[in-house]
């Protein structure tokens, strides 16, 4: 067995750009999540009165997804 790494296939420019864009979106999402966790660590959890129940959030998301879905005849 060789200690040499296997050769890599090069991506075309459009594919490489797509991968970089995906990496940037993923990094931004992780940064937002980390900021929320840091805020919770610093300030504690928000009060129940200031929070939205998860059921309401779920229903809003389901409605948003249903609006994006093409209507079936």
N, C-alpha and C positions, 0 to 999 in steps of 0.2 A: 504494500500500500504506500502510495506516495504522500509526502508531506505537502505537496503543492495543492492549492485550492483548485477546484474545478473551474474551468473558464466560464464566464458569465455571458449571457446573451444581452446584447445592447437593445434598448428600447428605442423605437422611433420617437421623434420629437413630440408629436401629439400625445402619445402614450405617456412619455416622461412628464409632460406638462400636466396631464390629468392626474398622475400619481402625486406630483408636487402639490397640486390644488387640493387633493384629498388629504394629504398630510397637513396642509395649512388649516383646513376646516377642522380636522381632528384635534390639532394642537390648540386652536381657538376654543373648541368645546371643552377640552380638558382644562384650559386656563380658567374658563368661566366656572366650571365645577369646583376647581381648587379655590377660587375666590369665595364661593359660597361656603365651602367648608372652613376656610380661614375666618370668615365673618362669624360663623356659628361658634368657632373656638374662641374668638375674641369677645363676642357679645352675647353668646348663649342663643338658645332657640327663640324664635318669635313667639309671642303669646298666642294662645288658641283663638282669641278674639280677632287678632290681626291676620289669621291664616285662612286660606281657602280650603274647604274640605276636599279630600282627594276625589270623592265622588263627583263633585262639581267640575273639577279639572278633567276627569275622565270623560264626562258627558260633553264638555266643550271640545275635547280632542276628537271624540267620535263624530260629533257634528261637523267639525272641520274636515275630517277625512271623508265623510259621506258627501260633503259638498264638492270635494275634488273628484269624486268617482263619477264617471260618465253614467248618465241615466240609462236604465235598461227599458227597452220598449215593451 
